[in-house]
């Protein structure tokens, strides 16, 4: 059995970041890839996060794992002065793969955590020189620009299809925060009945740590409460201190775990 790279990019990934396990008969028995992510806003203590995925039989799994760890060591040197973490994702019920990663020295403490937030009283105070307004999403360009702004602020899971599904929900709003007429942050909520989910929130790097996120989220929750929403949930990465701090400002109570993220620090 051997590991090979594809001859050309796969799903936007460079060939050297994609791995195939091939048996002695030339049959593919496994597949893996690695994705380099620079996320200083989400993880200021560890800005480089290398996500990988493995799929294959037991023998392929070990070969692919070794190749991916070796590739991670090379990618780590893109920004050697920054702390780096190698990680993957698992269902909480996948005990077999969890044991595989624990056996190989990974920790399984990081999770995609589901939280319920406490809706505060009042409309909240918007900082001086700031205003809020719904983000216009009437055209394809407006929707695409929102997705681009989210991506530039390390929110990569909202694509055009997902945004379309959110916009069809009875409760939906994207609320922008402006300072001196310049857009400095946005938040998205969507839901139905008395339930709503905080889908995403960001503040531009130059305006962070000034209470802007808290003010924007408070105003959004007040708007949804006026529409009859009484329960707001969200999901955060448990290792992200900025996400934890913001959610704790709204009495975050854990409801469960959606995913586990086995990982290890590379430096």
Residue pairs with C-beta under 8 A, 6 or more apart in sequence:
1 21
1 22
1 23
1 24
1 29
1 59
1 60
1 63
2 21
2 22
2 63
3 19
3 20
3 21
3 22
3 63
3 64
3 67
4 19
4 20
4 22
5 15
5 16
5 18
5 19
5 20
6 15
6 18
6 20
7 15
8 15
9 15
9 18
10 18
10 33
13 33
13 35
16 71
17 33
17 34
17 35
17 36
17 71
17 75
18 31
18 32
18 33
19 31
19 32
19 33
19 64
19 67
19 68
19 71
20 28
20 30
20 31
21 28
21 29
21 30
21 31
21 32
21 56
21 59
21 60
21 63
21 64
22 28
22 29
23 29
29 56
29 57
29 59
29 60
30 54
30 55
30 56
30 57
30 60
30 61
30 63
30 64
31 54
31 55
31 56
31 64
32 52
32 53
32 54
32 55
32 56
32 64
32 65
32 67
32 68
33 52
33 53
34 50
34 51
34 52
34 68
34 71
34 72
34 75
35 50
35 51
35 52
36 48
36 50
36 75
36 78
37 48
37 49
37 50
37 51
38 47
38 48
38 49
38 79
38 82
39 47
39 48
39 49
39 154
40 47
41 153
41 154
41 202
41 205
41 208
41 242
42 154
42 237
42 240
42 242
42 243
43 49
43 85
43 239
43 240
44 241
44 242
45 83
45 241
46 82
46 83
46 84
46 85
46 265
47 79
47 82
47 83
48 76
48 78
48 79
48 82
48 83
48 84
48 85
49 84
49 85
49 87
50 72
50 75
50 76
50 84
50 85
50 86
50 87
50 266
51 87
51 88
51 89
52 68
52 72
52 86
52 87
52 88
53 88
53 89
54 61
54 64
54 65
54 68
54 88
56 64
61 100
65 104
68 86
69 86
72 84
72 86
72 266
73 266
75 84
76 84
76 266
76 267
80 267
83 265
83 267
84 265
84 266
84 267
85 263
85 264
85 265
85 266
86 263
86 264
86 266
87 106
87 110
87 261
87 262
87 263
87 264
88 101
88 261
88 262
88 263
89 112
89 259
89 260
89 261
90 97
90 98
90 101
90 108
90 259
90 260
90 261
90 262
91 259
91 260
92 111
92 257
92 258
92 259
92 260
94 260
98 108
98 260
98 262
101 108
101 262
102 108
102 262
105 264
106 262
106 263
106 264
107 262
107 263
107 264
108 260
108 261
108 262
109 238
109 239
110 237
110 238
110 239
110 260
110 261
110 262
110 263
111 237
111 238
111 257
111 258
111 259
111 260
111 261
112 235
112 236
112 237
112 238
112 257
112 258
112 259
112 260
112 261
113 235
113 236
113 237
113 238
113 254
113 256
113 257
113 258
114 233
114 234
114 235
114 254
114 255
114 256
114 257
114 258
115 233
115 234
115 235
115 236
115 247
115 252
115 253
115 254
115 255
116 231
116 232
116 233
116 252
116 253
116 255
117 198
117 221
117 232
117 233
117 234
117 247
117 250
117 251
117 252
118 250
118 251
118 253
119 221
119 222
119 224
119 225
119 229
119 230
119 232
119 250
120 218
120 221
120 222
120 250
122 222
123 218
123 219
123 222
124 215
124 218
124 219
124 221
124 222
125 215
125 218
126 132
126 177
126 215
126 219
127 179
127 210
127 211
127 212
127 215
129 179
129 180
130 177
130 178
130 179
130 184
130 212
130 215
131 177
131 178
132 175
132 176
132 177
132 178
132 216
132 219
133 175
133 176
133 178
134 173
134 174
134 175
134 176
135 142
135 146
135 174
135 175
135 176
135 186
136 142
137 143
137 146
137 163
137 167
137 174
143 160
143 163
144 160
146 163
146 174
146 186
147 158
147 159
147 160
147 163
149 183
149 186
149 202
150 156
150 158
150 186
150 200
150 202
153 202
153 203
153 204
154 202
155 200
155 202
158 188
158 199
158 200
166 172
166 188
166 190
166 199
167 190
169 190
169 191
169 192
170 191
170 192
170 193
171 189
171 190
171 191
171 192
171 196
171 224
171 227
171 229
172 189
172 190
173 188
173 189
173 190
173 220
173 223
173 224
174 186
174 187
174 188
175 186
175 187
175 189
175 216
175 219
175 220
175 223
176 183
176 185
176 186
177 183
177 184
177 185
177 186
177 203
177 212
177 215
177 216
178 184
179 207
179 212
183 204
184 203
184 204
184 206
184 207
184 212
185 201
185 202
185 203
185 204
185 207
185 212
185 213
185 216
186 200
186 201
186 202
186 216
187 198
187 200
187 201
187 202
187 216
187 217
187 220
188 198
188 199
188 200
188 201
189 196
189 197
189 198
189 199
189 220
189 221
189 224
189 232
190 196
190 197
190 199
191 197
191 224
191 229
191 232
193 228
194 228
194 229
194 230
194 231
195 229
195 231
195 232
195 233
196 224
196 229
196 231
196 232
196 233
197 232
197 233
197 234
198 217
198 220
198 232
198 233
198 234
199 234
201 213
201 216
201 217
201 246
203 212
203 213
203 216
208 242
213 246
214 246
214 249
217 246
217 250
218 250
221 232
221 250
224 232
233 255
234 247
235 258
236 243
236 244
236 247
237 243
237 261
238 244
239 261
244 252
